[in-house]
Amino acid sequence: MPEQRPTTRRASPRYLRFLVTGGLVGVLVATALTVRRSDQVEQPWVLFLYLALMLGAIGALLGGLVAVVLESRRRS
């Protein structure tokens, strides 16, 4: 029987989950801002679309950054 070596399991963050969560948080912030300012604009859906795209992208980037920071801290 071959000798069995103990294996170590490396826990790394799931990057896609962090990116999607950050993007969803950005879209939720866009929704809140749109609801708050909907009486000040002529077409609230345009404001929502713009904010959702911008804040969703920023949120995804921040989520990815959090995942990278967590992984680098775990390594050290």
HTML snippet that shows the backbone in 3Dmol.js (N, CA, C, O; Angstrom):
<script src="https://3Dmol.org/build/3Dmol-min.js"></script>
<div id="view" style="width:600px;height:400px;position:relative"></div>
<script>
const pdb = `
ATOM      1  N   MET A   1       0.836  -1.170   0.000  1.00  0.00           N
ATOM      2  CA  MET A   1       0.000   0.000   0.000  1.00  0.00           C
ATOM      3  C   MET A   1       0.894   1.252   0.000  1.00  0.00           C
ATOM      4  O   MET A   1       1.829   1.334   0.797  1.00  0.00           O
ATOM      5  N   PRO A   2       0.623   2.213  -0.871  1.00  0.00           N
ATOM      6  CA  PRO A   2       1.460   3.418  -0.908  1.00  0.00           C
ATOM      7  C   PRO A   2       1.255   4.270   0.347  1.00  0.00           C
ATOM      8  O   PRO A   2       0.188   4.292   0.962  1.00  0.00           O
ATOM      9  N   GLU A   3       2.323   4.959   0.684  1.00  0.00           N
ATOM     10  CA  GLU A   3       2.290   5.819   1.875  1.00  0.00           C
ATOM     11  C   GLU A   3       1.411   7.043   1.612  1.00  0.00           C
ATOM     12  O   GLU A   3       1.541   7.708   0.585  1.00  0.00           O
ATOM     13  N   GLN A   4       0.540   7.318   2.534  1.00  0.00           N
ATOM     14  CA  GLN A   4      -0.344   8.471   2.383  1.00  0.00           C
ATOM     15  C   GLN A   4       0.235   9.666   3.127  1.00  0.00           C
ATOM     16  O   GLN A   4       0.607   9.575   4.297  1.00  0.00           O
ATOM     17  N   ARG A   5       0.300  10.775   2.425  1.00  0.00           N
ATOM     18  CA  ARG A   5       0.785  12.000   3.030  1.00  0.00           C
ATOM     19  C   ARG A   5      -0.408  12.846   3.447  1.00  0.00           C
ATOM     20  O   ARG A   5      -1.430  12.870   2.762  1.00  0.00           O
ATOM     21  N   PRO A   6      -0.275  13.536   4.568  1.00  0.00           N
ATOM     22  CA  PRO A   6      -1.384  14.415   4.953  1.00  0.00           C
ATOM     23  C   PRO A   6      -1.514  15.573   3.962  1.00  0.00           C
ATOM     24  O   PRO A   6      -0.521  16.159   3.531  1.00  0.00           O
ATOM     25  N   THR A   7      -2.717  15.875   3.627  1.00  0.00           N
ATOM     26  CA  THR A   7      -2.949  16.972   2.690  1.00  0.00           C
ATOM     27  C   THR A   7      -3.397  18.208   3.459  1.00  0.00           C
ATOM     28  O   THR A   7      -4.058  18.119   4.494  1.00  0.00           O
ATOM     29  N   THR A   8      -3.026  19.331   2.933  1.00  0.00           N
ATOM     30  CA  THR A   8      -3.484  20.592   3.522  1.00  0.00           C
ATOM     31  C   THR A   8      -4.450  21.240   2.535  1.00  0.00           C
ATOM     32  O   THR A   8      -4.244  21.222   1.322  1.00  0.00           O
ATOM     33  N   ARG A   9      -5.460  21.784   3.074  1.00  0.00           N
ATOM     34  CA  ARG A   9      -6.463  22.422   2.247  1.00  0.00           C
ATOM     35  C   ARG A   9      -6.275  23.926   2.316  1.00  0.00           C
ATOM     36  O   ARG A   9      -6.270  24.512   3.399  1.00  0.00           O
ATOM     37  N   ARG A  10      -6.123  24.533   1.181  1.00  0.00           N
ATOM     38  CA  ARG A  10      -5.915  25.973   1.118  1.00  0.00           C
ATOM     39  C   ARG A  10      -7.258  26.659   0.899  1.00  0.00           C
ATOM     40  O   ARG A  10      -7.933  26.432  -0.105  1.00  0.00           O
ATOM     41  N   ALA A  11      -7.623  27.485   1.841  1.00  0.00           N
ATOM     42  CA  ALA A  11      -8.887  28.206   1.727  1.00  0.00           C
ATOM     43  C   ALA A  11      -8.621  29.552   1.066  1.00  0.00           C
ATOM     44  O   ALA A  11      -7.907  30.390   1.618  1.00  0.00           O
ATOM     45  N   SER A  12      -9.183  29.753  -0.085  1.00  0.00           N
ATOM     46  CA  SER A  12      -9.036  31.034  -0.769  1.00  0.00           C
ATOM     47  C   SER A  12     -10.427  31.606  -1.010  1.00  0.00           C
ATOM     48  O   SER A  12     -11.397  30.858  -1.138  1.00  0.00           O
ATOM     49  N   PRO A  13     -10.524  32.916  -1.070  1.00  0.00           N
ATOM     50  CA  PRO A  13     -11.844  33.516  -1.269  1.00  0.00           C
ATOM     51  C   PRO A  13     -12.398  33.200  -2.654  1.00  0.00           C
ATOM     52  O   PRO A  13     -11.647  33.026  -3.614  1.00  0.00           O
ATOM     53  N   ARG A  14     -13.671  33.131  -2.736  1.00  0.00           N
ATOM     54  CA  ARG A  14     -14.345  32.911  -4.015  1.00  0.00           C
ATOM     55  C   ARG A  14     -14.520  34.281  -4.669  1.00  0.00           C
ATOM     56  O   ARG A  14     -15.406  35.053  -4.302  1.00  0.00           O
ATOM     57  N   TYR A  15     -13.666  34.563  -5.637  1.00  0.00           N
ATOM     58  CA  TYR A  15     -13.626  35.902  -6.222  1.00  0.00           C
ATOM     59  C   TYR A  15     -14.939  36.301  -6.877  1.00  0.00           C
ATOM     60  O   TYR A  15     -15.376  37.444  -6.745  1.00  0.00           O
ATOM     61  N   LEU A  16     -15.564  35.383  -7.574  1.00  0.00           N
ATOM     62  CA  LEU A  16     -16.811  35.714  -8.256  1.00  0.00           C
ATOM     63  C   LEU A  16     -17.887  36.140  -7.261  1.00  0.00           C
ATOM     64  O   LEU A  16     -18.655  37.063  -7.532  1.00  0.00           O
ATOM     65  N   ARG A  17     -17.943  35.477  -6.124  1.00  0.00           N
ATOM     66  CA  ARG A  17     -18.931  35.840  -5.110  1.00  0.00           C
ATOM     67  C   ARG A  17     -18.681  37.243  -4.575  1.00  0.00           C
ATOM     68  O   ARG A  17     -19.623  38.003  -4.351  1.00  0.00           O
ATOM     69  N   PHE A  18     -17.412  37.586  -4.369  1.00  0.00           N
ATOM     70  CA  PHE A  18     -17.087  38.931  -3.903  1.00  0.00           C
ATOM     71  C   PHE A  18     -17.447  39.970  -4.959  1.00  0.00           C
ATOM     72  O   PHE A  18     -17.982  41.029  -4.630  1.00  0.00           O
ATOM     73  N   LEU A  19     -17.160  39.675  -6.221  1.00  0.00           N
ATOM     74  CA  LEU A  19     -17.468  40.615  -7.297  1.00  0.00           C
ATOM     75  C   LEU A  19     -18.973  40.821  -7.436  1.00  0.00           C
ATOM     76  O   LEU A  19     -19.439  41.953  -7.563  1.00  0.00           O
ATOM     77  N   VAL A  20     -19.723  39.739  -7.412  1.00  0.00           N
ATOM     78  CA  VAL A  20     -21.182  39.838  -7.558  1.00  0.00           C
ATOM     79  C   VAL A  20     -21.797  40.556  -6.357  1.00  0.00           C
ATOM     80  O   VAL A  20     -22.689  41.387  -6.523  1.00  0.00           O
ATOM     81  N   THR A  21     -21.329  40.242  -5.160  1.00  0.00           N
ATOM     82  CA  THR A  21     -21.854  40.904  -3.963  1.00  0.00           C
ATOM     83  C   THR A  21     -21.573  42.396  -4.003  1.00  0.00           C
ATOM     84  O   THR A  21     -22.452  43.200  -3.692  1.00  0.00           O
ATOM     85  N   GLY A  22     -20.360  42.776  -4.383  1.00  0.00           N
ATOM     86  CA  GLY A  22     -20.030  44.190  -4.499  1.00  0.00           C
ATOM     87  C   GLY A  22     -20.883  44.885  -5.542  1.00  0.00           C
ATOM     88  O   GLY A  22     -21.342  46.007  -5.326  1.00  0.00           O
ATOM     89  N   GLY A  23     -21.099  44.228  -6.670  1.00  0.00           N
ATOM     90  CA  GLY A  23     -21.955  44.798  -7.712  1.00  0.00           C
ATOM     91  C   GLY A  23     -23.386  44.968  -7.249  1.00  0.00           C
ATOM     92  O   GLY A  23     -24.018  45.982  -7.546  1.00  0.00           O
ATOM     93  N   LEU A  24     -23.906  43.988  -6.522  1.00  0.00           N
ATOM     94  CA  LEU A  24     -25.279  44.094  -6.016  1.00  0.00           C
ATOM     95  C   LEU A  24     -25.418  45.204  -4.979  1.00  0.00           C
ATOM     96  O   LEU A  24     -26.431  45.904  -4.943  1.00  0.00           O
ATOM     97  N   VAL A  25     -24.409  45.361  -4.144  1.00  0.00           N
ATOM     98  CA  VAL A  25     -24.438  46.468  -3.173  1.00  0.00           C
ATOM     99  C   VAL A  25     -24.444  47.802  -3.915  1.00  0.00           C
ATOM    100  O   VAL A  25     -25.158  48.725  -3.523  1.00  0.00           O
ATOM    101  N   GLY A  26     -23.668  47.907  -4.965  1.00  0.00           N
ATOM    102  CA  GLY A  26     -23.663  49.125  -5.771  1.00  0.00           C
ATOM    103  C   GLY A  26     -25.020  49.410  -6.393  1.00  0.00           C
ATOM    104  O   GLY A  26     -25.460  50.560  -6.417  1.00  0.00           O
ATOM    105  N   VAL A  27     -25.684  48.387  -6.893  1.00  0.00           N
ATOM    106  CA  VAL A  27     -27.016  48.565  -7.489  1.00  0.00           C
ATOM    107  C   VAL A  27     -28.041  48.948  -6.411  1.00  0.00           C
ATOM    108  O   VAL A  27     -28.939  49.750  -6.669  1.00  0.00           O
ATOM    109  N   LEU A  28     -27.911  48.386  -5.222  1.00  0.00           N
ATOM    110  CA  LEU A  28     -28.817  48.769  -4.131  1.00  0.00           C
ATOM    111  C   LEU A  28     -28.623  50.231  -3.736  1.00  0.00           C
ATOM    112  O   LEU A  28     -29.592  50.940  -3.465  1.00  0.00           O
ATOM    113  N   VAL A  29     -27.382  50.674  -3.704  1.00  0.00           N
ATOM    114  CA  VAL A  29     -27.118  52.092  -3.414  1.00  0.00           C
ATOM    115  C   VAL A  29     -27.697  52.956  -4.526  1.00  0.00           C
ATOM    116  O   VAL A  29     -28.261  54.015  -4.249  1.00  0.00           O
ATOM    117  N   ALA A  30     -27.570  52.532  -5.766  1.00  0.00           N
ATOM    118  CA  ALA A  30     -28.148  53.269  -6.893  1.00  0.00           C
ATOM    119  C   ALA A  30     -29.663  53.352  -6.771  1.00  0.00           C
ATOM    120  O   ALA A  30     -30.256  54.390  -7.065  1.00  0.00           O
ATOM    121  N   THR A  31     -30.285  52.273  -6.342  1.00  0.00           N
ATOM    122  CA  THR A  31     -31.740  52.281  -6.153  1.00  0.00           C
ATOM    123  C   THR A  31     -32.140  53.281  -5.079  1.00  0.00           C
ATOM    124  O   THR A  31     -33.089  54.045  -5.254  1.00  0.00           O
ATOM    125  N   ALA A  32     -31.418  53.275  -3.973  1.00  0.00           N
ATOM    126  CA  ALA A  32     -31.735  54.208  -2.885  1.00  0.00           C
ATOM    127  C   ALA A  32     -31.546  55.655  -3.332  1.00  0.00           C
ATOM    128  O   ALA A  32     -32.371  56.515  -3.020  1.00  0.00           O
ATOM    129  N   LEU A  33     -30.477  55.923  -4.053  1.00  0.00           N
ATOM    130  CA  LEU A  33     -30.250  57.289  -4.529  1.00  0.00           C
ATOM    131  C   LEU A  33     -31.309  57.716  -5.546  1.00  0.00           C
ATOM    132  O   LEU A  33     -31.729  58.873  -5.555  1.00  0.00           O
ATOM    133  N   THR A  34     -31.738  56.796  -6.392  1.00  0.00           N
ATOM    134  CA  THR A  34     -32.760  57.116  -7.383  1.00  0.00           C
ATOM    135  C   THR A  34     -34.090  57.418  -6.711  1.00  0.00           C
ATOM    136  O   THR A  34     -34.770  58.373  -7.087  1.00  0.00           O
ATOM    137  N   VAL A  35     -34.465  56.625  -5.732  1.00  0.00           N
ATOM    138  CA  VAL A  35     -35.726  56.851  -5.025  1.00  0.00           C
ATOM    139  C   VAL A  35     -35.693  58.202  -4.309  1.00  0.00           C
ATOM    140  O   VAL A  35     -36.685  58.929  -4.266  1.00  0.00           O
ATOM    141  N   ARG A  36     -34.542  58.510  -3.759  1.00  0.00           N
ATOM    142  CA  ARG A  36     -34.396  59.764  -3.022  1.00  0.00           C
ATOM    143  C   ARG A  36     -34.459  60.989  -3.931  1.00  0.00           C
ATOM    144  O   ARG A  36     -34.958  62.038  -3.523  1.00  0.00           O
ATOM    145  N   ARG A  37     -33.963  60.865  -5.149  1.00  0.00           N
ATOM    146  CA  ARG A  37     -33.902  61.997  -6.079  1.00  0.00           C
ATOM    147  C   ARG A  37     -34.918  61.913  -7.211  1.00  0.00           C
ATOM    148  O   ARG A  37     -34.855  62.721  -8.137  1.00  0.00           O
ATOM    149  N   SER A  38     -35.840  60.979  -7.172  1.00  0.00           N
ATOM    150  CA  SER A  38     -36.746  60.771  -8.298  1.00  0.00           C
ATOM    151  C   SER A  38     -37.650  61.969  -8.576  1.00  0.00           C
ATOM    152  O   SER A  38     -38.078  62.162  -9.714  1.00  0.00           O
ATOM    153  N   ASP A  39     -37.945  62.768  -7.572  1.00  0.00           N
ATOM    154  CA  ASP A  39     -38.805  63.935  -7.802  1.00  0.00           C
ATOM    155  C   ASP A  39     -38.038  65.106  -8.411  1.00  0.00           C
ATOM    156  O   ASP A  39     -38.649  66.085  -8.839  1.00  0.00           O
ATOM    157  N   GLN A  40     -36.722  65.020  -8.456  1.00  0.00           N
ATOM    158  CA  GLN A  40     -35.905  66.117  -8.980  1.00  0.00           C
ATOM    159  C   GLN A  40     -35.486  65.921 -10.436  1.00  0.00           C
ATOM    160  O   GLN A  40     -34.901  66.824 -11.034  1.00  0.00           O
ATOM    161  N   VAL A  41     -35.775  64.766 -11.006  1.00  0.00           N
ATOM    162  CA  VAL A  41     -35.385  64.499 -12.391  1.00  0.00           C
ATOM    163  C   VAL A  41     -36.619  64.171 -13.220  1.00  0.00           C
ATOM    164  O   VAL A  41     -37.651  63.746 -12.701  1.00  0.00           O
ATOM    165  N   GLU A  42     -36.477  64.383 -14.532  1.00  0.00           N
ATOM    166  CA  GLU A  42     -37.602  64.145 -15.434  1.00  0.00           C
ATOM    167  C   GLU A  42     -37.817  62.657 -15.699  1.00  0.00           C
ATOM    168  O   GLU A  42     -38.956  62.194 -15.760  1.00  0.00           O
ATOM    169  N   GLN A  43     -36.731  61.913 -15.855  1.00  0.00           N
ATOM    170  CA  GLN A  43     -36.814  60.481 -16.140  1.00  0.00           C
ATOM    171  C   GLN A  43     -35.975  59.717 -15.110  1.00  0.00           C
ATOM    172  O   GLN A  43     -34.772  59.540 -15.298  1.00  0.00           O
ATOM    173  N   PRO A  44     -36.601  59.272 -14.037  1.00  0.00           N
ATOM    174  CA  PRO A  44     -35.841  58.579 -12.983  1.00  0.00           C
ATOM    175  C   PRO A  44     -35.155  57.300 -13.448  1.00  0.00           C
ATOM    176  O   PRO A  44     -34.110  56.936 -12.908  1.00  0.00           O
ATOM    177  N   TRP A  45     -35.717  56.612 -14.435  1.00  0.00           N
ATOM    178  CA  TRP A  45     -35.109  55.370 -14.890  1.00  0.00           C
ATOM    179  C   TRP A  45     -33.749  55.616 -15.544  1.00  0.00           C
ATOM    180  O   TRP A  45     -32.870  54.757 -15.479  1.00  0.00           O
ATOM    181  N   VAL A  46     -33.567  56.787 -16.176  1.00  0.00           N
ATOM    182  CA  VAL A  46     -32.263  57.118 -16.759  1.00  0.00           C
ATOM    183  C   VAL A  46     -31.240  57.327 -15.648  1.00  0.00           C
ATOM    184  O   VAL A  46     -30.103  56.864 -15.744  1.00  0.00           O
ATOM    185  N   LEU A  47     -31.651  58.023 -14.601  1.00  0.00           N
ATOM    186  CA  LEU A  47     -30.782  58.223 -13.452  1.00  0.00           C
ATOM    187  C   LEU A  47     -30.420  56.879 -12.828  1.00  0.00           C
ATOM    188  O   LEU A  47     -29.259  56.635 -12.499  1.00  0.00           O
ATOM    189  N   PHE A  48     -31.414  56.011 -12.667  1.00  0.00           N
ATOM    190  CA  PHE A  48     -31.147  54.692 -12.090  1.00  0.00           C
ATOM    191  C   PHE A  48     -30.183  53.902 -12.957  1.00  0.00           C
ATOM    192  O   PHE A  48     -29.244  53.296 -12.440  1.00  0.00           O
ATOM    193  N   LEU A  49     -30.397  53.900 -14.256  1.00  0.00           N
ATOM    194  CA  LEU A  49     -29.536  53.136 -15.155  1.00  0.00           C
ATOM    195  C   LEU A  49     -28.096  53.631 -15.069  1.00  0.00           C
ATOM    196  O   LEU A  49     -27.166  52.830 -14.969  1.00  0.00           O
ATOM    197  N   TYR A  50     -27.916  54.923 -15.107  1.00  0.00           N
ATOM    198  CA  TYR A  50     -26.575  55.489 -15.016  1.00  0.00           C
ATOM    199  C   TYR A  50     -25.913  55.140 -13.684  1.00  0.00           C
ATOM    200  O   TYR A  50     -24.773  54.677 -13.648  1.00  0.00           O
ATOM    201  N   LEU A  51     -26.639  55.367 -12.596  1.00  0.00           N
ATOM    202  CA  LEU A  51     -26.082  55.078 -11.280  1.00  0.00           C
ATOM    203  C   LEU A  51     -25.817  53.579 -11.085  1.00  0.00           C
ATOM    204  O   LEU A  51     -24.803  53.199 -10.500  1.00  0.00           O
ATOM    205  N   ALA A  52     -26.715  52.743 -11.568  1.00  0.00           N
ATOM    206  CA  ALA A  52     -26.543  51.299 -11.415  1.00  0.00           C
ATOM    207  C   ALA A  52     -25.300  50.817 -12.151  1.00  0.00           C
ATOM    208  O   ALA A  52     -24.551  49.989 -11.634  1.00  0.00           O
ATOM    209  N   LEU A  53     -25.079  51.334 -13.357  1.00  0.00           N
ATOM    210  CA  LEU A  53     -23.887  50.937 -14.102  1.00  0.00           C
ATOM    211  C   LEU A  53     -22.612  51.409 -13.406  1.00  0.00           C
ATOM    212  O   LEU A  53     -21.659  50.645 -13.253  1.00  0.00           O
ATOM    213  N   MET A  54     -22.605  52.656 -12.993  1.00  0.00           N
ATOM    214  CA  MET A  54     -21.406  53.213 -12.370  1.00  0.00           C
ATOM    215  C   MET A  54     -21.152  52.598 -10.990  1.00  0.00           C
ATOM    216  O   MET A  54     -20.054  52.113 -10.720  1.00  0.00           O
ATOM    217  N   LEU A  55     -22.147  52.618 -10.135  1.00  0.00           N
ATOM    218  CA  LEU A  55     -21.965  52.122  -8.773  1.00  0.00           C
ATOM    219  C   LEU A  55     -21.832  50.597  -8.731  1.00  0.00           C
ATOM    220  O   LEU A  55     -21.148  50.056  -7.863  1.00  0.00           O
ATOM    221  N   GLY A  56     -22.482  49.912  -9.662  1.00  0.00           N
ATOM    222  CA  GLY A  56     -22.314  48.459  -9.741  1.00  0.00           C
ATOM    223  C   GLY A  56     -20.887  48.083 -10.101  1.00  0.00           C
ATOM    224  O   GLY A  56     -20.319  47.152  -9.530  1.00  0.00           O
ATOM    225  N   ALA A  57     -20.309  48.811 -11.051  1.00  0.00           N
ATOM    226  CA  ALA A  57     -18.923  48.550 -11.440  1.00  0.00           C
ATOM    227  C   ALA A  57     -17.962  48.894 -10.301  1.00  0.00           C
ATOM    228  O   ALA A  57     -17.031  48.140 -10.019  1.00  0.00           O
ATOM    229  N   ILE A  58     -18.189  50.019  -9.659  1.00  0.00           N
ATOM    230  CA  ILE A  58     -17.335  50.412  -8.533  1.00  0.00           C
ATOM    231  C   ILE A  58     -17.460  49.395  -7.401  1.00  0.00           C
ATOM    232  O   ILE A  58     -16.455  49.019  -6.797  1.00  0.00           O
ATOM    233  N   GLY A  59     -18.675  48.948  -7.109  1.00  0.00           N
ATOM    234  CA  GLY A  59     -18.890  47.953  -6.062  1.00  0.00           C
ATOM    235  C   GLY A  59     -18.210  46.635  -6.381  1.00  0.00           C
ATOM    236  O   GLY A  59     -17.643  45.996  -5.495  1.00  0.00           O
ATOM    237  N   ALA A  60     -18.262  46.221  -7.648  1.00  0.00           N
ATOM    238  CA  ALA A  60     -17.589  44.973  -8.038  1.00  0.00           C
ATOM    239  C   ALA A  60     -16.077  45.103  -7.878  1.00  0.00           C
ATOM    240  O   ALA A  60     -15.420  44.173  -7.412  1.00  0.00           O
ATOM    241  N   LEU A  61     -15.529  46.243  -8.258  1.00  0.00           N
ATOM    242  CA  LEU A  61     -14.094  46.451  -8.083  1.00  0.00           C
ATOM    243  C   LEU A  61     -13.704  46.436  -6.612  1.00  0.00           C
ATOM    244  O   LEU A  61     -12.691  45.845  -6.239  1.00  0.00           O
ATOM    245  N   LEU A  62     -14.501  47.081  -5.788  1.00  0.00           N
ATOM    246  CA  LEU A  62     -14.207  47.087  -4.353  1.00  0.00           C
ATOM    247  C   LEU A  62     -14.347  45.683  -3.755  1.00  0.00           C
ATOM    248  O   LEU A  62     -13.566  45.300  -2.884  1.00  0.00           O
ATOM    249  N   GLY A  63     -15.332  44.923  -4.216  1.00  0.00           N
ATOM    250  CA  GLY A  63     -15.477  43.543  -3.757  1.00  0.00           C
ATOM    251  C   GLY A  63     -14.279  42.693  -4.140  1.00  0.00           C
ATOM    252  O   GLY A  63     -13.815  41.879  -3.341  1.00  0.00           O
ATOM    253  N   GLY A  64     -13.771  42.874  -5.357  1.00  0.00           N
ATOM    254  CA  GLY A  64     -12.572  42.158  -5.776  1.00  0.00           C
ATOM    255  C   GLY A  64     -11.358  42.562  -4.962  1.00  0.00           C
ATOM    256  O   GLY A  64     -10.519  41.726  -4.627  1.00  0.00           O
ATOM    257  N   LEU A  65     -11.266  43.848  -4.644  1.00  0.00           N
ATOM    258  CA  LEU A  65     -10.162  44.333  -3.826  1.00  0.00           C
ATOM    259  C   LEU A  65     -10.206  43.722  -2.425  1.00  0.00           C
ATOM    260  O   LEU A  65      -9.170  43.356  -1.870  1.00  0.00           O
ATOM    261  N   VAL A  66     -11.395  43.615  -1.863  1.00  0.00           N
ATOM    262  CA  VAL A  66     -11.545  42.989  -0.544  1.00  0.00           C
ATOM    263  C   VAL A  66     -11.092  41.534  -0.603  1.00  0.00           C
ATOM    264  O   VAL A  66     -10.410  41.064   0.307  1.00  0.00           O
ATOM    265  N   ALA A  67     -11.462  40.821  -1.656  1.00  0.00           N
ATOM    266  CA  ALA A  67     -11.056  39.420  -1.789  1.00  0.00           C
ATOM    267  C   ALA A  67      -9.541  39.293  -1.882  1.00  0.00           C
ATOM    268  O   ALA A  67      -8.957  38.400  -1.268  1.00  0.00           O
ATOM    269  N   VAL A  68      -8.898  40.175  -2.644  1.00  0.00           N
ATOM    270  CA  VAL A  68      -7.442  40.123  -2.775  1.00  0.00           C
ATOM    271  C   VAL A  68      -6.766  40.427  -1.439  1.00  0.00           C
ATOM    272  O   VAL A  68      -5.791  39.770  -1.073  1.00  0.00           O
ATOM    273  N   VAL A  69      -7.275  41.413  -0.716  1.00  0.00           N
ATOM    274  CA  VAL A  69      -6.699  41.766   0.583  1.00  0.00           C
ATOM    275  C   VAL A  69      -6.872  40.608   1.566  1.00  0.00           C
ATOM    276  O   VAL A  69      -5.942  40.286   2.306  1.00  0.00           O
ATOM    277  N   LEU A  70      -8.033  39.988   1.584  1.00  0.00           N
ATOM    278  CA  LEU A  70      -8.257  38.859   2.486  1.00  0.00           C
ATOM    279  C   LEU A  70      -7.311  37.701   2.164  1.00  0.00           C
ATOM    280  O   LEU A  70      -6.779  37.061   3.071  1.00  0.00           O
ATOM    281  N   GLU A  71      -7.106  37.436   0.886  1.00  0.00           N
ATOM    282  CA  GLU A  71      -6.208  36.338   0.526  1.00  0.00           C
ATOM    283  C   GLU A  71      -4.766  36.675   0.896  1.00  0.00           C
ATOM    284  O   GLU A  71      -4.035  35.804   1.368  1.00  0.00           O
ATOM    285  N   SER A  72      -4.349  37.910   0.692  1.00  0.00           N
ATOM    286  CA  SER A  72      -2.961  38.250   1.017  1.00  0.00           C
ATOM    287  C   SER A  72      -2.729  38.219   2.524  1.00  0.00           C
ATOM    288  O   SER A  72      -1.640  37.853   2.968  1.00  0.00           O
ATOM    289  N   ARG A  73      -3.717  38.591   3.310  1.00  0.00           N
ATOM    290  CA  ARG A  73      -3.583  38.503   4.763  1.00  0.00           C
ATOM    291  C   ARG A  73      -3.539  37.059   5.235  1.00  0.00           C
ATOM    292  O   ARG A  73      -2.843  36.738   6.198  1.00  0.00           O
ATOM    293  N   ARG A  74      -4.265  36.203   4.573  1.00  0.00           N
ATOM    294  CA  ARG A  74      -4.297  34.793   4.960  1.00  0.00           C
ATOM    295  C   ARG A  74      -2.945  34.140   4.667  1.00  0.00           C
ATOM    296  O   ARG A  74      -2.507  33.260   5.408  1.00  0.00           O
ATOM    297  N   ARG A  75      -2.298  34.560   3.608  1.00  0.00           N
ATOM    298  CA  ARG A  75      -1.000  33.979   3.251  1.00  0.00           C
ATOM    299  C   ARG A  75       0.095  34.356   4.227  1.00  0.00           C
ATOM    300  O   ARG A  75       1.008  33.567   4.471  1.00  0.00           O
ATOM    301  N   SER A  76       0.013  35.566   4.792  1.00  0.00           N
ATOM    302  CA  SER A  76       1.101  36.000   5.690  1.00  0.00           C
ATOM    303  C   SER A  76       0.884  35.596   7.109  1.00  0.00           C
ATOM    304  O   SER A  76       1.714  35.892   7.969  1.00  0.00           O
TER     305      SER A  76
END
`;
const viewer = $3Dmol.createViewer("view");
viewer.addModel(pdb, "pdb");
viewer.setStyle({}, {cartoon: {color: "spectrum"}});
viewer.zoomTo();
viewer.render();
</script>
